Amino acid sequence: MDDPARLHWIASHILPHEPEVRGWLRRYVRTLGSHDIDDLVQEAYARLWTADYGHIANGRSYLFAVIRNLLLEQARHARVVPMERLGEIEEPGPDRRASARQELERLESIVADLPERCRRAFELQKFHGLSQREVALEMNITEKTVEKHLAFALARVLEILREDKEQVLEQRQPSTKSHDTEQSRD
């Protein structure tokens, strides 16, 4: 394919999907800054320029595949990879999906038990992605009040999750009382 045809193909099949890819990266790969996203998109275009377009049925899917592959390459080549980046890139297996579903249900249960205004502020920011200022406007309260609600909600959620973790650890430890009693009889 000659350069003008290649340029036309990219402009018509790839370029319209760039804003969606950038949005996806901002939402789901939060460890990337805006410059990292720019670099990633530029590298994707460089790879797309050399691709054989005759075999590409869906430009959007191909663009997302190139971006995902670039993220995986970055993760492999990085000396230190943030743990959240690994979770964003790798496809979870059935066990991890079931576990994540249970964790999400537990989080929803904890959040549902928060005081109403704390719950609402937490949901708007953490689940709907609103900024602190946007939450304040939505709830018709000051940003300082939003900050207090979020701090209380986060502290409460973390406290309950810590308690849950401690309970699980206690349940996993074998009972040593009967073993200790038997040894003292010897």
C-alpha positions as CSV (number, residue, x, y, z in Angstrom):
1,M,0.0,0.0,0.0
2,D,1.5,3.4,-1.0
3,D,1.8,6.3,1.5
4,P,-1.3,8.3,0.5
5,A,-3.4,5.1,0.7
6,R,-1.9,4.2,4.0
7,L,-2.5,7.7,5.3
8,H,-6.1,7.6,4.1
9,W,-6.7,4.2,5.8
10,I,-5.4,5.5,9.1
11,A,-7.4,8.7,8.8
12,S,-10.6,6.8,8.1
13,H,-10.2,3.6,10.2
14,I,-8.0,4.6,13.2
15,L,-8.0,8.3,13.8
16,P,-11.8,8.4,14.7
17,H,-11.1,6.0,17.6
18,E,-8.2,7.9,19.1
19,P,-10.4,9.9,21.6
20,E,-12.0,6.7,22.8
21,V,-8.6,5.1,23.3
22,R,-7.3,8.1,25.2
23,G,-10.4,8.1,27.4
24,W,-10.0,4.3,28.0
25,L,-6.4,4.8,29.0
26,R,-7.3,7.7,31.4
27,R,-10.1,5.7,33.0
28,Y,-8.5,2.3,33.3
29,V,-4.8,2.8,33.3
30,R,-4.6,5.4,36.0
31,T,-0.9,5.0,36.4
32,L,-0.3,6.8,33.1
33,G,0.0,10.5,33.0
34,S,-1.1,12.6,30.0
35,H,2.5,12.6,28.5
36,D,2.6,8.8,28.9
37,I,-0.7,8.5,27.0
38,D,0.6,10.8,24.3
39,D,3.8,8.7,23.9
40,L,1.7,5.5,23.8
41,V,-0.6,6.8,21.2
42,Q,2.3,8.0,19.1
43,E,4.0,4.6,19.3
44,A,0.7,3.0,18.3
45,Y,0.6,5.1,15.2
46,A,4.2,4.2,14.4
47,R,3.3,0.5,14.6
48,L,0.1,1.1,12.6
49,W,2.0,2.8,9.9
50,T,4.0,-0.4,9.2
51,A,1.0,-2.8,9.6
52,D,-0.4,-4.8,6.7
53,Y,-3.9,-3.3,6.4
54,G,-5.2,-6.0,4.1
55,H,-5.7,-8.3,7.1
56,I,-7.3,-5.8,9.4
57,A,-11.1,-6.2,9.5
58,N,-11.8,-3.7,12.3
59,G,-9.6,-0.6,12.8
60,R,-11.0,0.1,16.3
61,S,-10.3,-3.4,17.6
62,Y,-6.8,-3.4,16.0
63,L,-6.0,0.0,17.6
64,F,-7.0,-1.2,21.1
65,A,-5.0,-4.4,20.5
66,V,-1.9,-2.4,19.6
67,I,-2.3,-0.2,22.7
68,R,-2.8,-3.3,25.0
69,N,0.3,-4.9,23.5
70,L,2.3,-1.7,24.0
71,L,1.2,-1.7,27.7
72,L,2.3,-5.3,28.1
73,E,5.7,-4.5,26.5
74,Q,6.2,-1.6,28.8
75,A,5.3,-3.7,31.8
76,R,7.8,-6.4,30.8
77,H,10.6,-3.9,30.2
78,A,10.0,-1.8,33.3
79,R,12.3,-2.6,36.2
80,V,9.5,-1.8,38.7
81,V,5.9,-2.3,37.6
82,P,3.2,-0.8,39.8
83,M,0.9,-3.7,40.9
84,E,-2.2,-1.8,39.7
85,R,-0.7,-1.7,36.2
86,L,-0.5,-5.5,36.1
87,G,-4.1,-5.8,37.1
88,E,-5.1,-3.4,34.3
89,I,-3.3,-5.3,31.6
90,E,-3.7,-9.0,32.3
91,E,-7.0,-10.7,31.7
92,P,-8.3,-12.2,34.9
93,G,-9.2,-15.9,35.1
94,P,-12.5,-17.3,36.3
95,D,-11.4,-17.6,39.9
96,R,-10.1,-14.0,39.9
97,R,-13.3,-12.7,38.3
98,A,-15.4,-14.5,40.9
99,S,-13.3,-13.2,43.7
100,A,-13.5,-9.7,42.3
101,R,-17.2,-10.0,42.1
102,Q,-17.4,-11.0,45.8
103,E,-15.1,-8.1,46.7
104,L,-17.2,-5.7,44.8
105,E,-20.4,-7.0,46.5
106,R,-18.7,-6.6,49.9
107,L,-17.6,-3.1,49.0
108,E,-21.1,-2.2,47.9
109,S,-22.5,-3.6,51.2
110,I,-20.0,-1.5,53.2
111,V,-20.8,1.6,51.2
112,A,-24.5,1.1,51.6
113,D,-24.1,1.1,55.4
114,L,-22.4,4.5,55.4
115,P,-24.3,7.6,56.5
116,E,-26.3,8.9,53.6
117,R,-24.3,12.0,52.7
118,C,-20.9,10.2,53.1
119,R,-22.2,7.4,51.0
120,R,-23.4,9.8,48.3
121,A,-20.1,11.7,48.2
122,F,-18.1,8.5,48.1
123,E,-20.2,7.0,45.3
124,L,-20.1,10.2,43.2
125,Q,-16.3,10.3,43.4
126,K,-15.3,6.7,43.4
127,F,-17.9,5.1,41.3
128,H,-19.0,7.9,39.0
129,G,-15.5,9.6,38.7
130,L,-16.6,13.1,39.7
131,S,-14.0,15.5,41.1
132,Q,-14.3,16.9,44.6
133,R,-15.5,20.1,43.1
134,E,-18.1,18.3,41.0
135,V,-19.3,16.3,44.0
136,A,-19.7,19.6,45.9
137,L,-21.8,21.1,43.1
138,E,-23.9,18.0,42.7
139,M,-24.6,17.8,46.5
140,N,-24.9,21.5,47.0
141,I,-22.2,21.5,49.7
142,T,-18.7,23.0,50.1
143,E,-15.6,21.2,48.9
144,K,-14.4,21.1,52.5
145,T,-17.6,19.3,53.5
146,V,-17.1,16.9,50.6
147,E,-13.5,16.3,51.8
148,K,-14.7,15.5,55.3
149,H,-17.4,13.1,54.0
150,L,-14.8,11.4,51.7
151,A,-12.3,11.1,54.5
152,F,-14.9,9.6,56.9
153,A,-16.2,7.2,54.2
154,L,-12.7,6.0,53.2
155,A,-11.6,5.5,56.8
156,R,-14.7,3.5,57.5
157,V,-14.4,1.4,54.4
158,L,-10.7,0.7,55.1
159,E,-11.5,-0.2,58.7
160,I,-14.1,-2.7,57.8
161,L,-12.0,-4.2,55.1
162,R,-9.1,-4.6,57.6
163,E,-11.4,-6.3,60.1
164,D,-12.6,-8.6,57.3
165,K,-9.0,-9.5,56.5
166,E,-8.2,-10.2,60.1
167,Q,-11.2,-12.5,60.4
168,V,-10.1,-14.4,57.4
169,L,-6.6,-14.8,58.7
170,E,-7.9,-16.0,62.1
171,Q,-10.1,-18.6,60.4
172,R,-7.1,-19.9,58.3
173,Q,-4.9,-20.4,61.3
174,P,-5.1,-23.9,62.7
175,S,-6.2,-24.2,66.3
176,T,-3.1,-24.7,68.4
177,K,-4.9,-25.1,71.8
178,S,-5.6,-28.8,71.5
179,H,-2.1,-29.4,70.1
180,D,-0.6,-27.4,73.0
181,T,-2.6,-29.4,75.6
182,E,-1.5,-32.7,74.2
183,Q,2.2,-31.7,74.3
184,S,1.8,-30.6,78.0
185,R,0.6,-34.1,78.9
186,D,3.7,-35.7,77.5
